[in-house]
Amino acid sequence: MLRISVDIGGTFTDLVVFNEVNGKCILNKASTTPQDQSIGALECLKKSKVDLTNTKSLLHGTTVIINTLLEGKGAKTGLITTKGFRDVYEIARMAKPEMYNPFYEKPRPLIPRHLILEVSERTNSDGKIVQVLDESEVEDCLSTFREKDVISIAVCLLNSYVNPDNEIKIGEIAKRRYPEAFVSLSHRVSNEWREYERTSTTAMNAYVQPIVGRYLGKLEAELQKAGLECGVNIMQSNGGLMTSEIAKAQPTQMIESGPVAGVIGAVFIGGLTGFKNIIAFDMGGTTAKSSLLENLEPQIKREFTVLGHPVRAPMIELEEVGAGGGSVGWIDPGGALHVGPRSAGADPGPVCYGKGGLEPTVTDANLLVGKINPEYFLGGEMKLNKRLANTAIRELGNHFGKKPIEMANDIIEIANSHMMGSIRLVSVQKGYDPREFSLVAYGGAGPLHACALAEELGIPNVIIPNNPAHFSAWGMLLADFRHDYVQVYVKETETADVSEINEVFANLEDKGRETLSKEDLETSPIVMLRSVDMRYVGQEHTVNVVASGGIWVENQKKLLENNFHSAHEKLFTFNLKSIPTEMVALRVTAIGKTKKPTLEKLERTRRTVENAMKGKRDVYFGQNDGIVECRIYERRLLSPGHELYGPCIVEEQASTTVLNADQKLTVDDYGHLVIQIA
């Protein structure tokens, strides 16, 4: 039986096919097709000649939501809200993210004001309905939306996270009166307080829902024609899987579906190699992402922003910068050199692809300095044109009076600077010392830059996993089904009713079991994890604290308070034990375990390191080191126990690892490259 994962990136679409019987993997790549991502996914499957009739599960990560938002091509969307609160969405927050930027502008709302309509109703903060919904006004709103060709409707009523009855009624009316419209109800999308953030999340969900629905519908139909009988499961931003049906209803849960899969893979690799503190670093064609794992635990954040729009949904914490292989080098009006965030993407791609690109990219720069082999890109499937790259970079160099090879190195160093910034954001700026962590580097371009980044940041070890260019797709095979539930519960901890707490937790866990029962879990166990958002009375923001399972008794509250004090001190270096604490929200994470692929230790062969060497190449390492003759090795010919010393290069089908001088590489028992940074 086969398990398949397809990860669609900005430049390439990656495929991993895992055979559960013999443990073998098939890997493949195809160019991403931005106009319709399903084309690239299907092309990848076609190239691999996979028998879909023998497929047990198909997992999928996609950038379709990000692309929709970047291009502003979401559905025409309307919003229904409580009378008197029409402008909550447009006013947003008064805080200015860029305080000293006089040209800063708030992000343009996804729903224009003329498509935000009000209805008479009111639910108070305790969940009591103090004004019954005027259903005739709802019908008037739907008529207006129909006249204006609105095809997706967001519904966000005041305090509906406490009592959603009026939202449910609007959903029922819309189903009867406007059945062809997509409807997003805020209590199902983001059942949390803070009106603006909840409205923003619901608006975004509605804005992308028709696009995601059409995309997944088409992909599933084409896969079924090709013989797929199982359903398609989608990678979520929280690091878990969900069915495509849930994804169609709640697409905001899959905004970062591809990148977080690599973090799940990094957890697995850290466990195998014995490194417990990991920084996962993913560099693809468009962006570079970093995520910190202390004791192999991904950090979950409950709110993030996408193009300035807040989204209240759980996501593995990632810091992303526009520095990928396709990131463009350009000169600003003041004459300074920049790299990214604009990318050449998959079409036309870097200049060296020969597809019509004219602007030099990081990939062109790496090719020009000799780090990439133009004859061995994608294992030789794609030839790169060094002459075209040289011509494009020479134009930049002429502006600064530099030779093309020097200009190429400047592009690489600026990209490295951006990527170091993303690593510092998840480490130094959160109170972690990167020198106490190891870097797991993956993505097609990650191994090219990882050792240089680690050297600059003082990171002692770099791990390059097997098949790094397919690592995020492989990480999906390690993911469990996961669903997060929350209920706002604002009570002082000391006086909170334990029976109420038990009832809320039980209801949330019942929802989790009901959802997981509909998913393909075989006989795998279900795990329920509890946590509580807490704060000191008078504080604005909260700290999430792990809570114990089972039936609570009174002393459980004291244990929870102690855990909160410890968590607060760890995050902010102090606690206030004399001040009473407050519970704000109860959370449950429902996890359905899946069967994971296993890695077997590789046999040590009699081949020597010299057997893996396939030549030498001149590589430019910057002004200080100049051009250095590097030994070139083929990764598939390296065996456990082999050691290499930099400067050298290790090539494989879809990626290249570059070691600087005085760095030592050891191949471990599983074939991973473990590099000690001098």
C-alpha positions as CSV (number, residue, x, y, z in Angstrom):
1,M,0.0,0.0,0.0
2,L,1.2,3.5,-0.9
3,R,1.2,6.7,1.1
4,I,1.7,9.8,-1.1
5,S,2.4,13.4,-0.2
6,V,2.4,16.3,-2.6
7,D,3.9,19.7,-1.5
8,I,3.4,22.7,-3.8
9,G,6.0,25.3,-3.3
10,G,6.6,28.6,-5.0
11,T,8.9,27.2,-7.7
12,F,8.7,23.4,-7.6
13,T,6.0,20.8,-6.7
14,D,7.5,17.9,-4.7
15,L,6.2,14.4,-4.5
16,V,7.1,11.6,-2.1
17,V,5.6,8.1,-2.5
18,F,6.2,5.8,0.4
19,N,5.6,2.0,0.0
20,E,4.6,0.6,3.4
21,V,5.4,-3.0,2.3
22,N,9.1,-2.6,1.3
23,G,9.8,0.8,2.9
24,K,11.0,2.3,-0.4
25,C,10.4,5.9,-1.5
26,I,9.8,7.4,-4.9
27,L,10.8,11.1,-5.2
28,N,10.0,13.5,-8.0
29,K,9.6,17.2,-8.8
30,A,7.8,19.2,-11.4
31,S,7.6,23.0,-12.0
32,T,4.8,24.6,-10.0
33,T,2.0,25.9,-12.2
34,P,0.8,29.2,-10.6
35,Q,-2.2,29.5,-12.9
36,D,-3.5,26.2,-11.6
37,Q,-1.5,24.4,-9.0
38,S,-3.3,21.1,-9.6
39,I,-1.6,20.8,-13.0
40,G,1.9,20.7,-11.4
41,A,0.7,18.2,-8.8
42,L,-0.8,15.9,-11.4
43,E,2.3,16.2,-13.6
44,C,4.4,15.1,-10.7
45,L,2.2,12.0,-10.2
46,K,2.3,11.3,-13.9
47,K,6.1,11.4,-14.1
48,S,6.3,9.0,-11.2
49,K,4.0,6.4,-12.8
50,V,2.2,5.9,-9.5
51,D,-0.6,3.3,-9.2
52,L,-3.2,5.4,-7.5
53,T,-5.5,2.4,-7.2
54,N,-3.1,1.0,-4.7
55,T,-2.9,4.2,-2.6
56,K,-3.8,4.2,1.0
57,S,-3.7,7.9,1.7
58,L,-2.8,11.1,-0.2
59,L,-1.5,14.1,1.7
60,H,-1.3,17.6,0.3
61,G,0.2,20.9,1.2
62,T,-0.4,23.9,-1.0
63,T,0.3,27.7,-1.3
64,V,-3.0,28.4,-3.0
65,I,-4.2,30.7,-0.1
66,I,-1.1,32.7,0.0
67,N,-1.1,33.1,-3.8
68,T,-4.7,34.2,-3.7
69,L,-4.0,36.8,-1.1
70,L,-0.9,38.1,-2.8
71,E,-2.6,38.5,-6.1
72,G,-5.8,39.9,-4.6
73,K,-7.9,37.3,-6.5
74,G,-10.2,36.1,-3.8
75,A,-14.0,35.9,-4.2
76,K,-16.3,38.9,-4.0
77,T,-17.3,38.7,-0.3
78,G,-19.9,40.3,1.9
79,L,-20.0,40.6,5.7
80,I,-23.0,40.5,8.0
81,T,-22.5,41.9,11.5
82,T,-24.4,43.2,14.5
83,K,-26.0,46.6,14.1
84,G,-23.7,49.4,15.2
85,F,-20.5,47.4,14.6
86,R,-20.2,47.8,10.8
87,D,-16.9,49.6,11.0
88,V,-15.0,47.3,13.4
89,Y,-13.3,45.6,10.5
90,E,-12.2,48.8,8.8
91,I,-11.1,50.7,11.9
92,A,-9.0,47.7,12.9
93,R,-6.5,48.4,15.7
94,M,-5.0,51.9,16.5
95,A,-1.6,50.4,17.1
96,K,0.8,51.2,14.2
97,P,3.2,48.3,13.4
98,E,5.7,50.7,11.8
99,M,5.6,53.6,14.3
100,Y,8.3,55.7,12.6
101,N,7.2,55.2,9.0
102,P,5.2,58.2,7.9
103,F,4.2,56.4,4.7
104,Y,2.7,53.4,6.5
105,E,-0.8,52.5,5.4
106,K,-3.2,50.0,7.0
107,P,-3.8,46.9,4.9
108,R,-6.8,47.3,2.6
109,P,-9.8,45.3,4.0
110,L,-10.6,42.2,2.0
111,I,-14.3,43.3,2.2
112,P,-15.1,46.9,1.1
113,R,-17.4,48.8,3.4
114,H,-20.3,48.9,1.0
115,L,-20.5,45.1,1.3
116,I,-20.6,45.1,5.1
117,L,-24.2,45.0,6.2
118,E,-25.8,45.1,9.6
119,V,-28.7,43.2,11.2
120,S,-30.6,43.9,14.4
121,E,-29.6,41.4,17.1
122,R,-27.6,41.4,20.3
123,T,-26.0,38.7,22.5
124,N,-24.3,40.0,25.7
125,S,-20.9,38.9,27.0
126,D,-22.5,36.2,29.2
127,G,-24.1,34.6,26.2
128,K,-27.7,35.8,26.9
129,I,-29.6,36.9,23.8
130,V,-31.0,40.4,24.7
131,Q,-32.3,41.2,21.2
132,V,-33.8,38.5,19.0
133,L,-32.4,38.3,15.5
134,D,-34.5,40.2,12.9
135,E,-34.8,37.5,10.2
136,S,-36.3,39.9,7.7
137,E,-33.2,42.0,7.8
138,V,-31.1,38.9,7.1
139,E,-33.2,38.2,4.0
140,D,-32.7,41.9,2.9
141,C,-28.9,41.5,3.3
142,L,-28.9,38.3,1.2
143,S,-31.0,40.0,-1.5
144,T,-28.5,42.9,-1.6
145,F,-25.6,40.5,-1.9
146,R,-27.3,38.6,-4.7
147,E,-27.8,41.9,-6.6
148,K,-24.1,42.8,-6.2
149,D,-22.9,39.3,-7.3
150,V,-21.4,38.4,-3.9
151,I,-20.6,34.7,-3.9
152,S,-19.1,34.3,-0.4
153,I,-20.6,35.6,2.9
154,A,-18.8,36.1,6.2
155,V,-21.0,36.3,9.4
156,C,-19.5,37.7,12.5
157,L,-21.9,38.8,15.3
158,L,-21.0,40.4,18.6
159,N,-20.2,37.8,21.3
160,S,-21.1,34.9,19.1
161,Y,-18.1,33.0,20.5
162,V,-20.1,32.6,23.8
163,N,-23.5,31.9,22.2
164,P,-23.6,31.3,18.4
165,D,-27.4,30.8,18.1
166,N,-28.0,33.9,16.0
167,E,-25.1,33.1,13.7
168,I,-26.5,29.6,13.2
169,K,-29.9,31.1,12.3
170,I,-28.3,33.3,9.7
171,G,-26.5,30.3,8.3
172,E,-29.7,28.4,8.0
173,I,-31.5,31.3,6.3
174,A,-28.6,31.7,3.8
175,K,-28.8,28.0,3.0
176,R,-32.5,28.4,2.1
177,R,-32.4,31.8,0.4
178,Y,-29.0,31.8,-1.2
179,P,-27.9,28.2,-1.4
180,E,-25.2,28.8,-4.1
181,A,-23.3,31.2,-1.8
182,F,-20.4,30.1,0.5
183,V,-21.0,31.0,4.1
184,S,-18.4,31.4,6.9
185,L,-19.7,31.6,10.4
186,S,-17.2,33.2,12.9
187,H,-17.9,30.7,15.7
188,R,-16.8,27.9,13.4
189,V,-13.8,29.7,12.0
190,S,-12.4,31.3,15.1
191,N,-14.4,30.8,18.3
192,E,-12.4,33.4,20.3
193,W,-12.9,36.9,21.6
194,R,-11.4,40.1,20.2
195,E,-13.9,41.4,17.7
196,Y,-11.6,42.8,15.1
197,E,-9.3,39.7,15.0
198,R,-12.2,37.4,14.8
199,T,-13.8,39.4,12.1
200,S,-10.6,39.6,10.1
201,T,-10.1,35.8,10.3
202,T,-13.7,35.1,9.2
203,A,-13.4,37.6,6.4
204,M,-10.2,36.0,5.1
205,N,-11.8,32.5,5.4
206,A,-14.8,33.7,3.3
207,Y,-12.5,35.5,0.8
208,V,-10.5,32.4,-0.1
209,Q,-13.1,29.7,0.5
210,P,-14.6,29.5,-3.0
211,I,-11.1,29.5,-4.6
212,V,-9.9,26.7,-2.2
213,G,-13.1,24.8,-2.8
214,R,-12.8,24.9,-6.6
215,Y,-9.1,24.0,-6.4
216,L,-9.5,21.0,-4.1
217,G,-12.7,19.9,-6.0
218,K,-10.8,19.9,-9.3
219,L,-7.8,18.1,-7.8
220,E,-9.9,15.4,-6.2
221,A,-11.9,14.9,-9.4
222,E,-8.8,14.5,-11.5
223,L,-7.2,12.1,-9.0
224,Q,-10.4,10.0,-8.9
225,K,-10.3,9.8,-12.7
226,A,-6.7,8.5,-12.4
227,G,-7.9,5.8,-10.0
228,L,-7.6,7.3,-6.5
229,E,-10.1,5.7,-4.2
230,C,-9.1,7.2,-0.8
231,G,-9.8,10.8,0.2
232,V,-7.3,13.6,0.1
233,N,-6.0,14.9,3.5
234,I,-4.6,18.4,3.9
235,M,-1.7,19.6,6.0
236,Q,-2.7,22.3,8.5
237,S,-0.8,25.3,9.8
238,N,-0.8,23.7,13.3
239,G,1.3,20.7,12.1
240,G,-1.7,18.3,11.8
241,L,-3.8,16.8,9.1
242,M,-7.4,17.3,8.2
243,T,-9.8,16.0,5.6
244,S,-10.4,18.0,2.4
245,E,-14.0,18.5,3.5
246,I,-12.9,20.4,6.6
247,A,-10.3,22.3,4.6
248,K,-13.0,23.5,2.2
249,A,-15.0,24.9,5.1
250,Q,-12.0,26.3,7.1
251,P,-9.3,27.2,4.6
252,T,-7.6,29.6,7.1
253,Q,-6.4,26.5,8.9
254,M,-4.1,25.6,5.9
255,I,-2.4,29.0,5.2
256,E,1.1,27.6,6.0
257,S,0.3,24.0,5.2
258,G,3.5,23.2,3.3
259,P,6.2,24.9,5.4
260,V,5.1,23.4,8.7
261,A,5.4,19.9,7.4
262,G,9.2,20.4,7.3
263,V,9.1,21.3,11.0
264,I,7.4,18.0,11.7
265,G,10.2,16.3,9.8
266,A,12.8,18.2,11.7
267,V,11.4,16.9,15.0
268,F,11.8,13.3,13.7
269,I,15.4,14.0,12.5
270,G,16.3,15.5,15.8
271,G,15.1,12.4,17.6
272,L,17.1,10.1,15.3
273,T,20.3,12.1,15.5
274,G,20.1,12.9,19.2
275,F,19.9,16.6,18.9
276,K,17.1,17.9,21.2
277,N,17.3,21.6,20.5
278,I,16.8,22.3,16.8
279,I,16.3,25.3,14.5
280,A,14.5,24.1,11.4
281,F,15.6,26.1,8.4
282,D,13.8,25.7,5.0
283,M,15.0,27.6,2.0
284,G,13.0,27.1,-1.2
285,G,12.6,29.0,-4.4
286,T,10.6,31.9,-3.0
287,T,11.2,32.3,0.7
288,A,13.2,31.0,3.6
289,K,11.6,29.9,6.9
290,S,12.9,29.3,10.4
291,S,11.3,27.6,13.4
292,L,12.7,26.9,16.8
293,L,12.2,23.5,18.6
294,E,13.2,23.4,22.2
295,N,13.3,19.8,23.4
296,L,11.9,18.9,20.0
297,E,8.6,20.7,20.8
298,P,7.3,23.0,18.0
299,Q,6.1,26.3,19.4
300,I,2.5,27.1,18.6
301,K,1.2,30.7,18.2
302,R,-2.5,31.4,18.4
303,E,-2.5,34.5,16.2
304,F,-0.4,35.6,13.2
305,T,-0.7,38.1,10.3
306,V,-0.9,37.6,6.6
307,L,-0.1,40.7,4.6
308,G,-1.1,42.8,7.6
309,H,-4.4,40.9,8.3
310,P,-4.6,39.2,11.7
311,V,-5.6,35.5,11.7
312,R,-6.6,33.9,15.0
313,A,-5.8,30.3,14.3
314,P,-3.1,28.0,15.8
315,M,0.0,27.7,13.7
316,I,3.5,26.4,14.3
317,E,5.7,29.4,14.8
318,L,7.6,30.3,11.6
319,E,9.6,33.4,10.7
320,E,9.6,33.9,6.9
321,V,11.7,36.2,4.8
322,G,11.6,36.8,1.0
323,A,15.0,35.1,0.4
324,G,14.8,32.0,-1.8
325,G,16.6,30.7,-4.8
326,G,14.3,32.8,-7.0
327,S,14.6,36.0,-5.0
328,V,15.5,38.9,-7.4
329,G,18.6,41.2,-7.0
330,W,17.7,44.8,-7.7
331,I,18.8,48.4,-7.2
332,D,16.6,50.9,-5.5
333,P,16.3,54.6,-6.6
334,G,19.1,55.5,-4.1
335,G,21.5,53.1,-5.8
336,A,21.6,50.4,-3.1
337,L,21.5,46.7,-3.8
338,H,18.5,44.6,-2.5
339,V,17.6,40.9,-2.7
340,G,14.0,39.9,-2.6
341,P,11.3,39.9,-1.4
342,R,10.1,39.7,-5.0
343,S,10.8,36.3,-6.6
344,A,11.1,35.1,-10.2
345,G,9.0,32.1,-9.1
346,A,8.4,29.1,-11.3
347,D,7.6,31.2,-14.4
348,P,9.8,32.6,-15.8
349,G,12.1,31.5,-12.9
350,P,15.8,32.5,-12.6
351,V,17.6,33.8,-15.7
352,C,19.7,30.6,-15.9
353,Y,16.6,28.5,-16.4
354,G,16.4,30.0,-19.9
355,K,12.6,30.5,-19.7
356,G,12.7,34.3,-20.4
357,G,13.7,35.6,-17.0
358,L,15.8,38.8,-17.2
359,E,16.4,39.7,-13.5
360,P,19.3,38.0,-11.7
361,T,18.4,35.8,-8.7
362,V,20.1,34.0,-5.8
363,T,20.2,30.8,-7.9
364,D,21.9,32.7,-10.7
365,A,24.5,34.0,-8.2
366,N,25.2,30.6,-6.8
367,L,25.6,29.2,-10.3
368,L,28.1,32.0,-11.2
369,V,30.3,31.5,-8.1
370,G,30.5,27.8,-8.8
371,K,28.4,26.4,-6.0
372,I,25.8,24.9,-8.4
373,N,26.7,22.4,-11.1
374,P,24.9,23.6,-14.3
375,E,25.0,20.1,-15.7
376,Y,23.5,18.4,-12.6
377,F,20.5,20.5,-11.7
378,L,17.7,18.2,-10.7
379,G,20.1,15.3,-11.3
380,G,20.8,16.5,-14.8
381,E,17.1,16.7,-15.8
382,M,17.4,20.4,-16.2
383,K,20.5,22.2,-17.6
384,L,21.3,25.7,-16.4
385,N,22.7,28.4,-18.6
386,K,25.7,30.0,-16.9
387,R,26.2,32.5,-19.8
388,L,22.7,34.0,-19.3
389,A,23.3,34.3,-15.5
390,N,26.6,36.0,-16.1
391,T,25.0,38.5,-18.5
392,A,22.2,39.4,-16.1
393,I,24.5,39.8,-13.1
394,R,27.1,41.8,-15.1
395,E,24.5,44.6,-15.6
396,L,24.2,44.9,-11.8
397,G,27.9,44.8,-11.4
398,N,28.5,47.6,-13.9
399,H,26.4,49.9,-11.7
400,F,28.8,49.2,-8.7
401,G,32.0,48.8,-10.8
402,K,32.3,45.2,-9.8
403,K,33.1,42.0,-11.7
404,P,30.1,39.6,-12.2
405,I,31.5,37.0,-9.8
406,E,31.9,39.7,-7.1
407,M,28.4,41.0,-7.7
408,A,27.1,37.4,-7.4
409,N,28.8,37.0,-4.1
410,D,27.2,40.3,-2.9
411,I,23.8,38.9,-3.8
412,I,24.4,35.7,-1.8
413,E,25.7,37.7,1.2
414,I,22.6,39.9,1.3
415,A,20.3,36.9,1.0
416,N,22.3,35.3,3.9
417,S,21.8,38.4,6.0
418,H,18.0,38.2,5.5
419,M,18.0,34.5,6.4
420,M,20.1,35.1,9.5
421,G,17.5,37.7,10.5
422,S,14.8,35.1,10.4
423,I,16.8,32.7,12.6
424,R,17.5,35.5,15.1
425,L,13.8,36.2,15.2
426,V,13.0,32.7,16.4
427,S,16.0,32.5,18.7
428,V,17.8,35.6,20.0
429,Q,14.7,37.8,20.1
430,K,12.8,35.1,22.1
431,G,15.6,34.7,24.6
432,Y,17.2,31.7,23.1
433,D,20.9,31.4,22.3
434,P,21.4,29.9,18.8
435,R,24.8,28.6,19.9
436,E,22.8,26.0,22.0
437,F,20.9,24.7,19.0
438,S,21.6,22.7,15.9
439,L,20.4,23.7,12.4
440,V,18.4,21.2,10.4
441,A,18.6,22.6,6.9
442,Y,16.4,21.5,4.0
443,G,14.5,22.8,0.9
444,G,16.2,22.8,-2.4
445,A,18.5,25.7,-1.5
446,G,18.8,25.2,2.3
447,P,22.0,23.1,2.2
448,L,23.6,25.6,-0.1
449,H,23.6,28.3,2.5
450,A,23.2,26.5,5.9
451,C,26.9,26.1,6.8
452,A,27.6,29.8,6.1
453,L,24.6,30.9,8.2
454,A,25.7,28.6,11.0
455,E,29.2,29.9,11.0
456,E,28.0,33.5,11.3
457,L,25.6,32.7,14.1
458,G,27.9,30.4,16.1
459,I,25.6,27.4,15.6
460,P,27.8,24.4,16.3
461,N,26.1,21.7,14.1
462,V,24.2,21.5,10.8
463,I,22.2,18.4,9.9
464,I,21.3,17.9,6.2
465,P,18.6,15.1,6.1
466,N,18.2,12.7,3.3
467,N,16.5,14.1,0.2
468,P,16.4,17.7,1.6
469,A,14.6,19.1,-1.4
470,H,11.7,16.8,-0.7
471,F,11.8,17.1,3.0
472,S,8.6,19.0,3.6
473,A,6.7,16.5,1.5
474,W,8.3,13.7,3.5
475,G,7.4,15.5,6.7
476,M,3.7,15.2,5.9
477,L,4.0,11.4,6.1
478,L,5.0,11.9,9.8
479,A,2.0,14.2,10.7
480,D,-1.0,13.1,12.8
481,F,-4.6,14.3,12.4
482,R,-5.0,17.3,14.7
483,H,-7.9,19.6,15.6
484,D,-7.9,22.5,18.0
485,Y,-10.9,23.6,20.0
486,V,-11.3,26.6,22.3
487,Q,-14.0,28.0,24.6
488,V,-13.7,31.4,26.2
489,Y,-14.0,31.1,30.0
490,V,-13.2,34.3,31.9
491,K,-13.0,33.5,35.6
492,E,-10.7,34.2,38.5
493,T,-8.8,30.9,39.0
494,E,-9.4,30.8,42.7
495,T,-13.2,31.1,42.5
496,A,-13.7,29.2,39.2
497,D,-16.2,26.3,39.4
498,V,-14.4,23.0,38.9
499,S,-17.5,21.3,37.7
500,E,-17.9,24.0,35.0
501,I,-14.3,23.5,33.9
502,N,-14.8,19.7,33.7
503,E,-18.0,20.3,31.6
504,V,-16.3,22.7,29.2
505,F,-13.3,20.3,28.7
506,A,-15.6,17.3,28.2
507,N,-17.6,19.2,25.6
508,L,-14.5,20.2,23.7
509,E,-13.1,16.7,23.8
510,D,-16.4,15.2,22.6
511,K,-16.1,17.6,19.5
512,G,-12.6,16.3,18.9
513,R,-13.6,12.6,19.1
514,E,-16.6,13.2,16.8
515,T,-14.3,14.9,14.2
516,L,-11.6,12.3,14.4
517,S,-14.1,9.4,14.1
518,K,-14.7,10.5,10.5
519,E,-11.1,10.4,9.6
520,D,-8.9,7.5,8.4
521,L,-7.2,6.6,11.7
522,E,-7.4,2.8,11.5
523,T,-7.0,1.6,15.1
524,S,-4.6,4.3,16.1
525,P,-5.1,5.9,19.6
526,I,-6.6,9.3,20.1
527,V,-4.8,11.7,22.4
528,M,-6.4,14.7,24.1
529,L,-4.2,17.6,25.2
530,R,-5.5,20.4,27.4
531,S,-4.3,23.9,28.1
532,V,-5.6,27.1,29.6
533,D,-5.0,30.7,28.5
534,M,-4.2,32.6,31.7
535,R,-3.1,36.1,32.9
536,Y,-2.8,38.1,36.1
537,V,-6.0,40.1,36.9
538,G,-5.6,43.4,35.1
539,Q,-3.4,42.1,32.3
540,E,-4.4,42.4,28.7
541,H,-2.7,39.4,27.1
542,T,-2.4,35.8,28.1
543,V,0.0,33.0,28.5
544,N,-0.9,29.5,27.4
545,V,-0.4,26.9,30.2
546,V,-0.5,23.1,29.9
547,A,-3.3,21.6,32.0
548,S,-3.8,18.1,33.3
549,G,-6.3,15.7,31.9
550,G,-9.0,13.7,33.6
551,I,-11.6,14.9,36.1
552,W,-10.5,18.0,37.9
553,V,-10.7,18.5,41.6
554,E,-10.0,21.7,43.6
555,N,-6.3,21.3,44.0
556,Q,-5.9,21.2,40.2
557,K,-6.4,24.9,40.1
558,K,-3.5,25.6,42.4
559,L,-1.3,23.4,40.3
560,L,-2.4,25.3,37.2
561,E,-1.6,28.6,38.9
562,N,1.9,27.4,39.8
563,N,2.5,26.3,36.2
564,F,1.3,29.8,35.1
565,H,3.8,31.6,37.4
566,S,6.6,29.4,36.1
567,A,5.6,30.0,32.4
568,H,5.3,33.7,33.0
569,E,8.7,33.9,34.5
570,K,10.3,31.9,31.7
571,L,8.7,34.3,29.1
572,F,9.1,37.6,30.9
573,T,11.8,36.9,33.6
574,F,9.4,37.7,36.5
575,N,6.2,36.6,38.1
576,L,3.7,38.3,40.4
577,K,2.6,35.6,42.8
578,S,0.8,38.1,45.1
579,I,-1.6,39.1,42.3
580,P,-4.6,36.8,41.7
581,T,-4.7,35.0,38.3
582,E,-7.5,34.7,35.8
583,M,-8.5,31.9,33.4
584,V,-9.5,33.3,30.0
585,A,-9.9,30.4,27.6
586,L,-9.9,26.6,27.8
587,R,-8.3,24.7,25.0
588,V,-8.3,21.1,23.8
589,T,-6.1,19.6,21.1
590,A,-7.5,16.4,19.7
591,I,-4.8,14.2,18.0
592,G,-5.4,11.1,16.0
593,K,-2.1,9.1,15.6
594,T,-1.2,7.9,12.2
595,K,1.2,5.1,11.1
596,K,4.7,6.6,10.5
597,P,7.3,5.6,8.0
598,T,10.4,4.2,9.7
599,L,14.1,4.7,8.8
600,E,16.5,1.7,8.9
601,K,20.1,2.1,9.6
602,L,22.3,1.8,6.5
603,E,25.0,-0.8,6.1
604,R,28.5,0.4,6.1
605,T,30.2,-0.4,2.9
606,R,33.8,-0.9,1.9
607,R,33.7,2.0,-0.4
608,T,36.1,4.8,0.5
609,V,35.4,8.5,0.5
610,E,37.5,8.7,-2.7
611,N,35.0,6.5,-4.5
612,A,32.3,9.2,-3.9
613,M,34.6,12.0,-5.3
614,K,33.6,12.9,-8.9
615,G,35.9,15.8,-9.6
616,K,37.0,19.3,-8.6
617,R,35.6,22.8,-9.3
618,D,36.7,26.3,-8.7
619,V,34.3,28.1,-6.3
620,Y,34.4,31.8,-5.3
621,F,34.0,32.2,-1.5
622,G,34.2,36.0,-1.3
623,Q,36.9,38.6,-1.2
624,N,38.8,37.2,1.8
625,D,39.1,33.6,0.5
626,G,38.8,34.2,-3.2
627,I,38.6,31.3,-5.7
628,V,39.2,27.9,-4.1
629,E,39.4,24.6,-5.8
630,C,36.8,22.4,-4.2
631,R,36.4,18.6,-4.2
632,I,33.0,17.5,-5.5
633,Y,31.3,14.5,-4.0
634,E,28.2,12.5,-5.0
635,R,26.0,12.0,-2.0
636,R,24.5,8.7,-3.0
637,L,28.0,7.2,-3.0
638,L,28.7,8.3,0.6
639,S,28.3,5.7,3.3
640,P,27.8,5.8,7.1
641,G,31.1,6.7,8.8
642,H,32.5,8.6,5.8
643,E,34.1,11.9,6.8
644,L,34.7,15.0,4.6
645,Y,36.5,18.3,5.3
646,G,35.7,21.6,3.8
647,P,36.0,23.4,1.6
648,C,34.1,20.9,-0.5
649,I,30.7,20.3,-2.1
650,V,28.3,17.4,-1.9
651,E,25.9,17.1,-4.8
652,E,22.7,15.1,-5.0
653,Q,19.7,15.0,-7.4
654,A,17.8,18.0,-6.2
655,S,20.1,19.9,-3.8
656,T,23.8,20.8,-3.1
657,T,25.6,21.1,0.3
658,V,28.5,23.5,0.5
659,L,31.1,23.2,3.3
660,N,33.3,26.1,4.1
661,A,37.0,25.7,5.2
662,D,37.6,23.9,8.6
663,Q,34.1,22.4,8.6
664,K,33.8,18.6,9.1
665,L,31.1,16.4,7.7
666,T,30.2,12.9,9.0
667,V,27.7,10.6,7.4
668,D,25.6,9.1,10.2
669,D,24.0,5.6,10.4
670,Y,20.9,6.8,8.5
671,G,22.7,8.7,5.8
672,H,22.2,12.2,7.2
673,L,25.0,14.6,6.8
674,V,26.1,15.9,10.2
675,I,28.4,18.9,9.9
676,Q,30.5,20.4,12.7
677,I,31.1,24.1,12.3
678,A,34.5,25.3,13.2
